[in-house]
Amino acid sequence: DFAVIADEMGLKHDFTLNAVGDVQVRDLHEMEYANRSIFTELAEADNNTFNLWLGDLCFDNLAMLPILKSMMEFLPSKSWTIMGNHDRDYVEPLSEQNNTYNSIFGAADYSFNRGNVHFIVLNTIIGTNKKKYKEGLRPQQLRFIKNDLAHVPADKQIVLVQHAPISGLDEGLDGLLKVLEGRGNVLAIAGHWHKSIRRFVQGKGVTIHEVTAG
């Protein structure tokens, strides 16, 4: 079960999005750099624009997350965030590694609509111990995608949004391609690699065209 929230902006068929990769703010000094650069640029956006923050919002200093959220809320355009490997609590049990991020930004997996586009946001970071992780999708995430797509018409454009790119996953890629079978051309937008790269992943009746942001 998940909440469905009405959003007037979601009805707009023409829009612009900003894909922002890995700002990795580690302290207030670097927060000022972010304020003078990326936030100043985003402050000039119009109301047809929204922002995708592609994970690693901070660099292991989770005290920066609520400050970043406050700065996002001052922007004229809506921001959607994704959890990155540097946004985790380094704790045991591993199931609690998302707690701080979730308490500030909400769910790590969710979806939303803009016009004829359906965005699915996925946490592709799986903690293996306090510090280490692997890149993948869990079985419950694949169930979420399958259940979500049951309510999405076949003519809608699907866009996957995640921190670790789909094309580099350690596990879950085969399951994802199975869930997306027959969906045609799917766009994926990711961060994590600190490079601007285009890759293609082919499945049965589906081609994922992936773009990573620098």
C-alpha positions as CSV (number, residue, x, y, z in Angstrom):
1,D,0.0,0.0,0.0
2,F,1.2,3.5,-0.7
3,A,-0.3,7.0,-0.6
4,V,-1.5,8.7,-3.8
5,I,-1.3,12.5,-3.6
6,A,-2.9,14.8,-6.2
7,D,-0.6,17.4,-7.8
8,E,-1.7,20.1,-10.2
9,M,1.8,20.3,-11.6
10,G,1.6,16.7,-12.6
11,L,-0.9,17.5,-15.3
12,K,1.5,19.7,-17.3
13,H,2.7,17.9,-20.5
14,D,5.5,20.4,-21.2
15,F,8.2,20.6,-18.6
16,T,11.9,20.9,-18.0
17,L,13.9,18.9,-15.5
18,N,17.3,19.4,-13.9
19,A,19.3,16.2,-13.1
20,V,21.8,17.1,-10.4
21,G,24.4,14.5,-9.5
22,D,26.4,14.0,-6.3
23,V,26.7,17.4,-4.7
24,Q,28.3,15.6,-1.7
25,V,28.3,18.5,0.8
26,R,30.4,17.6,3.8
27,D,30.2,20.7,6.0
28,L,28.9,24.3,6.2
29,H,31.9,25.6,4.2
30,E,31.0,23.3,1.3
31,M,27.3,24.2,1.8
32,E,28.2,27.8,1.0
33,Y,29.9,26.6,-2.2
34,A,26.7,24.8,-3.2
35,N,24.6,27.9,-2.3
36,R,26.7,30.1,-4.6
37,S,26.8,27.6,-7.5
38,I,24.0,25.1,-8.1
39,F,21.4,26.6,-5.8
40,T,21.9,30.1,-7.4
41,E,21.4,28.5,-10.8
42,L,18.3,26.6,-9.8
43,A,16.8,29.7,-8.2
44,E,16.3,31.1,-11.7
45,A,14.1,28.2,-12.8
46,D,10.5,28.8,-13.9
47,N,7.4,26.9,-12.6
48,N,7.5,24.4,-15.5
49,T,10.8,23.0,-14.1
50,F,11.5,20.5,-11.4
51,N,14.8,19.1,-10.0
52,L,16.0,15.5,-9.5
53,W,18.8,15.3,-6.9
54,L,20.4,12.0,-7.8
55,G,21.8,11.0,-4.4
56,D,24.9,11.6,-2.4
57,L,23.4,14.9,-1.2
58,C,25.9,14.9,1.6
59,F,29.3,13.3,2.2
60,D,28.7,11.1,5.2
61,N,27.7,14.1,7.4
62,L,24.0,13.5,7.8
63,A,23.6,16.8,9.7
64,M,23.8,18.5,6.3
65,L,20.6,16.8,5.1
66,P,18.0,19.0,6.9
67,I,19.9,22.1,5.8
68,L,19.9,20.9,2.2
69,K,16.2,20.2,2.4
70,S,15.5,23.7,3.7
71,M,17.5,25.2,0.8
72,M,15.5,23.1,-1.7
73,E,12.3,24.3,-0.2
74,F,13.3,27.9,-1.0
75,L,13.7,27.1,-4.7
76,P,10.9,28.1,-7.0
77,S,10.8,24.6,-8.5
78,K,9.9,21.3,-6.9
79,S,12.7,19.0,-5.9
80,W,12.6,15.2,-5.8
81,T,15.5,13.4,-4.0
82,I,17.2,10.0,-4.2
83,M,19.2,8.3,-1.5
84,G,22.9,7.7,-2.2
85,N,25.6,5.6,-0.5
86,H,27.0,8.7,1.3
87,D,23.5,9.5,2.7
88,R,23.3,6.4,4.9
89,D,23.5,5.9,8.7
90,Y,26.5,3.6,9.3
91,V,24.7,1.4,11.8
92,E,23.7,-2.1,12.6
93,P,21.1,-3.6,11.9
94,L,21.5,-2.7,8.2
95,S,17.7,-2.3,7.9
96,E,18.1,1.0,9.8
97,Q,20.7,2.6,7.5
98,N,17.9,4.6,5.8
99,N,16.4,6.0,9.0
100,T,17.9,9.5,8.9
101,Y,17.2,10.0,5.2
102,N,13.7,8.7,5.5
103,S,12.9,11.0,8.5
104,I,13.9,14.0,6.5
105,F,13.0,13.3,2.9
106,G,10.5,10.4,3.2
107,A,10.4,7.1,1.3
108,A,13.5,6.0,-0.6
109,D,11.3,4.3,-3.3
110,Y,8.3,6.1,-4.8
111,S,6.8,7.3,-8.1
112,F,5.2,10.4,-9.5
113,N,3.7,11.7,-12.8
114,R,4.5,14.7,-15.0
115,G,2.2,14.9,-18.0
116,N,2.5,11.6,-20.0
117,V,5.7,10.6,-18.1
118,H,5.7,8.2,-15.1
119,F,8.9,8.6,-12.9
120,I,9.9,5.7,-10.6
121,V,12.5,6.6,-8.0
122,L,14.5,3.6,-6.6
123,N,17.2,3.3,-3.9
124,T,19.9,1.1,-5.6
125,I,22.2,1.1,-2.6
126,I,22.1,-2.1,-0.4
127,G,24.3,-2.0,2.8
128,T,26.3,-5.1,3.4
129,N,28.0,-3.9,6.6
130,K,28.4,-0.6,8.4
131,K,30.5,0.9,5.6
132,K,30.3,-1.3,2.6
133,Y,27.5,-1.7,0.1
134,K,26.5,-3.3,-3.1
135,E,24.5,-1.8,-6.0
136,G,21.2,-3.5,-6.7
137,L,17.4,-3.8,-6.3
138,R,15.7,-5.9,-3.6
139,P,12.8,-8.3,-4.3
140,Q,10.4,-6.0,-2.5
141,Q,11.4,-3.1,-4.8
142,L,10.7,-5.3,-7.9
143,R,7.3,-6.0,-6.4
144,F,6.7,-2.3,-5.9
145,I,7.6,-1.6,-9.5
146,K,5.3,-4.4,-10.8
147,N,2.4,-3.2,-8.6
148,D,3.0,0.4,-9.5
149,L,3.1,-0.3,-13.3
150,A,-0.2,-2.2,-13.0
151,H,-1.8,1.3,-12.7
152,V,0.3,3.0,-15.5
153,P,-1.1,2.9,-19.0
154,A,1.0,1.3,-21.7
155,D,1.3,4.6,-23.6
156,K,3.0,6.5,-20.8
157,Q,6.8,7.1,-20.9
158,I,8.6,5.3,-18.1
159,V,11.6,7.0,-16.5
160,L,13.6,5.3,-13.8
161,V,15.6,7.5,-11.4
162,Q,18.3,6.1,-9.1
163,H,21.7,6.8,-7.6
164,A,23.7,3.8,-8.8
165,P,23.1,3.3,-12.5
166,I,20.9,0.4,-13.7
167,S,23.6,-0.7,-16.1
168,G,26.1,-1.4,-13.3
169,L,23.9,-3.2,-10.8
170,D,25.3,-6.2,-8.9
171,E,21.9,-7.8,-8.6
172,G,18.3,-7.3,-9.6
173,L,18.8,-6.2,-13.2
174,D,17.3,-9.4,-14.7
175,G,14.3,-9.0,-12.4
176,L,13.9,-5.4,-13.4
177,L,14.0,-6.3,-17.1
178,K,11.3,-8.9,-16.5
179,V,9.0,-6.4,-14.8
180,L,9.5,-3.9,-17.6
181,E,9.0,-6.5,-20.3
182,G,7.0,-5.0,-23.3
183,R,7.3,-1.4,-22.0
184,G,9.4,-0.3,-25.1
185,N,11.8,2.6,-24.7
186,V,12.5,3.4,-21.0
187,L,14.7,6.2,-19.9
188,A,16.9,5.9,-16.8
189,I,18.6,8.8,-15.0
190,A,21.4,8.2,-12.5
191,G,24.3,9.7,-10.6
192,H,27.1,8.0,-8.6
193,W,29.8,7.7,-11.3
194,H,30.6,11.4,-11.4
195,K,30.7,11.3,-15.2
196,S,28.2,12.1,-18.0
197,I,27.7,8.7,-19.7
198,R,25.1,7.1,-22.0
199,R,24.5,3.4,-22.0
200,F,21.8,1.0,-23.3
201,V,20.4,-2.1,-21.5
202,Q,18.3,-4.5,-23.7
203,G,15.5,-6.8,-22.5
204,K,12.5,-8.6,-24.0
205,G,10.3,-5.8,-25.5
206,V,12.2,-3.1,-23.5
207,T,15.3,-1.0,-24.1
208,I,16.6,1.1,-21.2
209,H,18.4,4.2,-22.4
210,E,20.5,5.3,-19.4
211,V,22.0,8.7,-18.8
212,T,24.3,9.5,-15.8
213,A,24.8,13.0,-14.6
214,G,28.3,14.3,-13.7
